[in-house]
């Protein structure tokens, strides 16, 4: 059974408060299929991702484009260039975050300060953000649907006549008076019935969803809208030269990680790594480790698919000069015996699923997380959102950023 893992990108204090992660949290199951008894959590034991945010800069040296370029799915994976879509997200993403957190009247009021084109763009981005696996069906079921009337008007303002027509048809399925109230809207869906089976309403909405397009389709549609608006395009494009080093670094690591699936057999992972330069491989494996580490600690890293690259992580930490961190990973690798199992299922069966519950072995492996956090003076206690939270000092992000800067790897 694959264990789901969540990668968090907190964008503010409210998001931080909502994404606490325990360093020892790992959903290891015993042979009976039941999760082990959870240890009592202390506030002092909590780990939270503190985003290493940097403000915009006056000029990062990146050259601006002279004219718009068409949207390209390949461009989203570029290791050298930041696509316009990413710049759009950076510009209006903070508004989309508030779309489902704030009541409609408060959210829409926050858009009043924007000029008409930027306001339209922000609303189109909330639409993209709300499109899930089932497109519009997901959008209307979730809280995003509460602002559908404003999105409908934005589609018309953007000149997206066909998409506006389909969206209006979808809203009409809810009756003559569109329900902005979440509970009233949810009652139309088969999920609200005892058997939770799709009903006639679901099937009609799913048919419209297919015509409307996926999230990936809509990324291209939104870029097309910006490209057609010269003043708006110039404003978005100008943000390229203002991105901080950390913003550009995050973009690089996302592009490195996107094509790789650590749940695949290690041979496939190895082929992907072999296709990269040495510097790219170093950053990729470190970024993969760091995402797992920040989400659930060392124990989760070794348990999940990313654990297949543990020896590579050791080499990468050594490569960038983090000798103490490399020594901690080596201690973890040695806990798995003389022949480290790259195959995740075999590694799980041999070391995680061969005992009942949480054992001393698990405790020792999990304890390496505390050893990471204890580096450079130990964890720092912060008061955020009315709660005490812990920021550790593993030093990974800034070491990776320094490495990327040294090798001129940051995209523009």
C-alpha positions in Angstrom: 0.0 0.0 0.0 1.3 3.4 -0.9 1.5 5.9 1.8 0.2 9.3 0.8 2.5 12.2 1.5 1.7 15.9 1.3 4.0 18.6 0.1 3.2 22.0 1.6 3.9 25.4 0.2 2.9 27.8 3.0 2.3 31.3 1.8 1.5 33.2 5.0 1.0 33.0 8.7 -2.5 31.7 8.4 -1.3 28.9 6.1 1.6 28.1 8.5 -0.8 27.8 11.4 -2.9 25.4 9.3 -0.1 23.1 8.2 1.6 21.9 11.4 3.4 18.7 10.9 4.8 16.4 13.5 8.4 15.3 13.1 7.5 11.8 14.2 4.2 11.5 12.3 4.5 8.4 10.1 1.5 6.2 9.2 3.3 2.9 9.6 0.8 0.0 9.9 1.4 -3.2 11.8 0.7 -6.7 10.4 -3.0 -6.6 11.4 -3.5 -3.6 9.1 -4.2 -1.2 12.0 -2.1 1.9 12.6 0.1 1.9 15.7 -1.0 3.7 18.8 -0.1 7.3 18.5 2.2 8.8 21.1 0.9 11.8 23.0 2.0 14.9 21.2 3.5 17.8 23.1 3.5 21.4 21.7 7.2 21.4 22.1 7.5 18.4 19.8 5.6 20.0 16.9 7.5 20.9 13.7 6.3 23.5 11.3 7.5 24.6 7.9 8.7 28.2 8.2 8.9 29.4 4.5 12.2 30.9 3.7 10.7 33.9 2.1 12.6 36.8 0.6 11.2 40.1 -0.6 11.3 41.1 -4.3 14.5 42.7 -5.5 15.0 45.8 -7.6 16.7 43.9 -10.4 17.9 40.3 -10.3 19.6 40.5 -13.7 17.0 38.6 -15.6 16.2 39.9 -19.1 12.6 40.7 -19.9 10.9 39.3 -23.0 10.2 41.7 -25.7 6.8 40.3 -26.7 4.4 37.6 -25.5 5.0 34.0 -26.3 2.4 31.2 -26.6 1.7 29.0 -23.7 3.7 25.7 -23.7 3.3 22.7 -21.4 7.0 22.0 -22.0 7.8 25.5 -20.8 6.3 24.7 -17.4 9.1 22.2 -17.0 11.9 24.5 -18.1 15.0 24.5 -15.9 16.3 27.7 -17.3 13.3 30.0 -17.8 10.4 31.0 -15.5 7.2 30.7 -17.6 4.7 33.6 -17.7 2.3 31.3 -16.0 4.5 31.2 -12.9 4.7 35.0 -12.9 0.9 35.2 -13.1 0.6 32.8 -10.1 3.0 34.9 -8.1 1.1 38.1 -8.9 -2.5 36.9 -8.2 -1.9 33.8 -6.1 -2.4 35.7 -2.8 -5.9 36.6 -3.9 -6.7 33.0 -4.8 -5.7 31.8 -1.3 -8.3 34.1 0.2 -11.0 32.9 -2.2 -12.0 30.0 0.0 -10.8 31.4 3.3 -12.8 34.6 3.4 -16.6 35.1 3.1 -17.6 36.2 -0.5 -18.2 39.8 0.4 -14.8 40.1 2.1 -13.0 38.4 -0.7 -14.6 40.4 -3.5 -14.0 43.7 -1.6 -10.3 42.8 -1.5 -10.3 42.9 -5.3 -11.7 46.5 -5.4 -8.2 47.9 -5.3 -7.2 46.2 -8.5 -7.7 47.7 -12.0 -10.3 45.9 -14.1 -7.9 43.7 -16.1 -6.0 42.6 -13.0 -9.3 41.9 -11.2 -10.4 39.8 -14.0 -7.1 37.9 -14.0 -7.4 37.3 -10.2 -10.9 35.8 -10.6 -9.8 33.6 -13.6 -7.0 32.3 -11.4 -9.4 31.4 -8.6 -11.4 29.5 -11.2 -8.2 27.6 -12.2 -7.4 27.0 -8.5 -10.8 25.5 -7.9 -10.8 23.1 -10.9 -10.0 19.6 -9.5 -9.9 16.2 -11.0 -13.4 16.6 -12.4 -13.1 20.2 -13.5 -16.2 22.3 -13.0 -17.9 19.5 -11.1 -15.2 19.8 -8.4 -15.2 23.6 -8.6 -18.9 23.9 -7.8 -18.8 21.2 -5.1 -16.0 22.9 -3.2 -16.0 26.3 -1.5 -14.7 27.9 -4.7 -18.2 27.8 -6.0 -19.4 30.4 -3.6 -17.9 33.1 -5.9 -19.2 31.7 -9.1 -21.2 34.8 -10.0 -18.1 37.0 -10.0 -16.2 34.4 -12.0 -19.0 34.2 -14.5 -18.7 38.0 -15.0 -14.9 37.7 -15.3 -15.2 35.2 -18.1 -17.4 37.6 -20.0 -15.0 40.5 -19.3 -12.1 38.4 -20.5 -13.8 37.8 -23.9 -14.0 34.1 -23.3 -17.5 33.7 -24.9 -17.6 29.9 -25.2 -16.3 29.3 -21.7 -18.7 31.9 -20.4 -21.6 30.1 -22.1 -20.7 26.7 -20.6 -20.2 28.3 -17.1 -23.6 30.0 -17.3 -25.2 26.6 -18.2 -23.5 24.9 -15.3 -24.8 27.6 -12.9 -28.3 27.2 -14.3 -28.3 23.5 -13.3 -28.6 24.7 -9.7 -32.0 26.3 -10.4 -33.2 29.8 -11.0 -31.4 31.2 -8.0 -27.7 30.2 -7.8 -26.9 29.0 -4.2 -23.7 30.8 -3.0 -24.2 29.0 0.3 -22.0 26.0 0.4 -24.4 23.6 2.1 -27.3 24.5 -0.2 -25.1 23.9 -3.3 -23.7 20.6 -2.0 -27.3 19.2 -1.7 -27.5 18.9 -5.4 -24.6 16.5 -5.6 -24.9 12.7 -5.2 -22.3 12.9 -2.5 -25.0 14.4 -0.2 -27.2 11.3 -0.5 -26.8 8.3 1.8 -25.4 6.0 -0.9 -23.2 8.9 -2.3 -23.8 7.7 -5.8 -23.7 10.1 -8.8 -27.1 11.4 -9.8 -28.6 13.0 -12.9 -27.4 16.4 -11.8 -23.8 15.1 -11.4 -23.8 13.6 -14.9 -25.1 16.8 -16.5 -22.5 18.8 -14.7 -19.7 16.4 -15.6 -20.7 16.6 -19.3 -20.3 20.4 -19.1 -17.0 20.0 -17.2 -15.6 17.9 -20.1 -16.4 20.7 -22.5 -15.1 23.4 -20.2 -11.5 22.0 -19.9 -9.1 20.8 -17.3 -6.8 22.8 -15.0 -4.0 22.4 -17.5 -6.2 23.7 -20.3 -7.0 26.7 -18.2 -3.4 27.6 -17.4 -3.0 28.1 -21.2 -6.3 30.0 -21.5 -5.3 32.4 -18.7 -1.9 33.0 -20.3 -3.7 33.6 -23.6 -5.8 36.3 -21.9 -2.8 38.0 -20.4 -1.0 37.9 -23.8 -3.9 39.7 -25.4 -3.8 42.6 -22.9 -0.6 44.6 -23.6 -0.6 46.7 -20.4 -1.4 43.7 -18.3 1.2 41.5 -20.0 3.9 44.2 -19.4 3.0 44.4 -15.8 3.2 40.6 -15.3 6.4 40.3 -17.4 8.1 43.1 -15.3 7.9 40.9 -12.3 10.5 38.5 -13.9 13.3 40.8 -12.9 12.0 41.3 -9.4 11.9 37.7 -8.3 14.1 36.9 -5.3 16.8 34.2 -5.4 14.6 32.0 -3.2 11.6 32.4 -5.6 13.8 31.4 -8.5 15.3 28.5 -6.5 11.9 27.2 -5.6 10.9 27.3 -9.2 14.1 25.3 -10.1 13.5 22.6 -7.6 9.8 22.3 -8.6 10.8 21.8 -12.2 13.5 19.2 -11.3 11.0 17.2 -9.2 7.9 17.4 -11.4 8.9 14.7 -14.0 10.1 12.1 -11.5 7.9 9.6 -9.6 9.7 8.0 -6.7 7.0 5.3 -6.5 8.3 3.9 -9.7 10.9 1.1 -9.7 14.3 2.5 -8.7 15.7 1.6 -12.2 13.3 4.3 -13.7 14.3 6.8 -11.1 17.9 6.1 -11.8 17.4 6.7 -15.5 15.8 10.0 -14.8 18.7 11.0 -12.6 21.2 9.9 -15.2 19.7 12.2 -17.7 20.6 15.3 -15.6 23.8 17.1 -15.0 25.7 16.3 -11.8 24.6 19.7 -10.3 20.9 19.1 -11.3 21.0 15.6 -9.7 22.5 17.0 -6.5 19.7 19.6 -6.1 17.0 17.1 -7.1 17.8 14.5 -4.5 18.3 17.1 -1.8 15.0 18.8 -2.7 13.2 15.4 -2.6 14.7 14.7 0.8 13.9 18.1 2.2 10.3 18.0 1.2 9.9 14.7 3.0 11.9 15.9 6.0 9.9 19.1 6.4 6.6 17.1 6.1 7.3 14.2 8.4 10.9 13.9 9.3 13.6 11.3 8.6 11.3 8.3 9.4 8.9 9.4 6.7 11.7 9.9 4.2 13.0 6.4 4.6 9.4 4.9 4.6 8.2 6.7 1.5 9.3 6.2 -2.1 11.9 8.9 -1.8 13.8 6.6 0.6 15.1 4.8 -2.5 17.6 7.6 -3.0 19.0 7.7 0.5 22.5 6.9 -0.6 22.3 9.6 -3.3 21.2 12.1 -0.6 24.3 11.2 1.4 26.5 11.8 -1.6 24.7 15.1 -2.3 25.0 16.4 1.2 28.6 15.6 1.1 28.9 17.4 -2.3 27.5 20.7 -1.0 29.6 20.6 2.2 26.9 19.6 4.8 29.1 16.9 6.4 27.2 16.8 9.7 23.8 16.3 7.9 25.4 13.7 5.7 26.6 11.8 8.8 23.1 11.7 10.2 21.7 10.3 6.9 24.5 7.7 7.0 23.4 6.7 10.4 19.9 6.2 9.1 21.1 4.1 6.1 23.2 1.9 8.4 20.1 1.1 10.4 18.8 -0.9 7.4 21.7 -3.3 7.3 24.7 -3.8 5.1 22.7 -4.0 1.9 20.4 -1.0 1.6 17.2 -1.8 -0.2 16.4 0.6 -2.9 13.1 -1.1 -3.6 10.5 0.7 -1.4 8.1 -2.2 -0.9 11.0 -4.5 0.0 12.4 -1.9 2.4 9.1 -1.5 4.1 8.4 -5.2 4.5 11.9 -5.9 5.8 12.2 -3.0 8.3 8.8 -1.3 8.9 6.2 -4.0 8.6 8.1 -6.8 10.3 7.0 -5.8 13.8 3.9 -4.6 15.6 3.4 -1.0 16.3 6.0 1.6 17.0 9.2 0.0 18.2 12.5 1.2 19.6 13.9 0.9 16.0 11.3 3.3 14.8 12.0 5.6 17.7 15.7 5.6 16.9 15.1 6.3 13.2 12.7 9.1 14.0 15.1 10.5 16.5 17.4 11.5 13.7 14.9 14.2 12.9 15.6 15.8 16.3 19.3 15.4 15.6 18.8 17.5 12.4 16.9 20.1 14.3 19.5 20.3 17.0 22.2 21.4 14.6 23.5 25.0 15.1 22.1 25.6 18.5 18.8 23.7 18.4 15.3 24.6 17.5 13.9 28.1 18.0 10.5 28.6 19.6 8.2 30.9 17.7 4.8 32.3 18.6 2.6 32.3 15.5 -1.2 32.4 15.2 -1.6 32.1 19.0 0.3 28.9 19.2 3.9 27.9 20.0 5.7 26.4 17.0 9.2 25.2 16.3 11.7 26.2 13.7 14.6 23.9 13.4 18.1 24.5 12.0 19.0 21.8 9.5 20.4 24.4 7.1 19.3 22.6 4.0 17.5 25.3 2.0 20.1 28.0 2.1 22.9 25.5 1.5 21.1 24.3 -1.7 20.4 27.9 -2.7 24.1 28.8 -2.3 25.0 25.7 -4.4 22.6 26.8 -7.1 24.0 30.3 -7.1 27.6 29.1 -7.2 26.8 27.0 -10.3 24.6 29.7 -12.0 21.6 27.4 -12.0 18.7 29.8 -11.1 16.2 30.2 -13.9 15.2 33.6 -15.3 
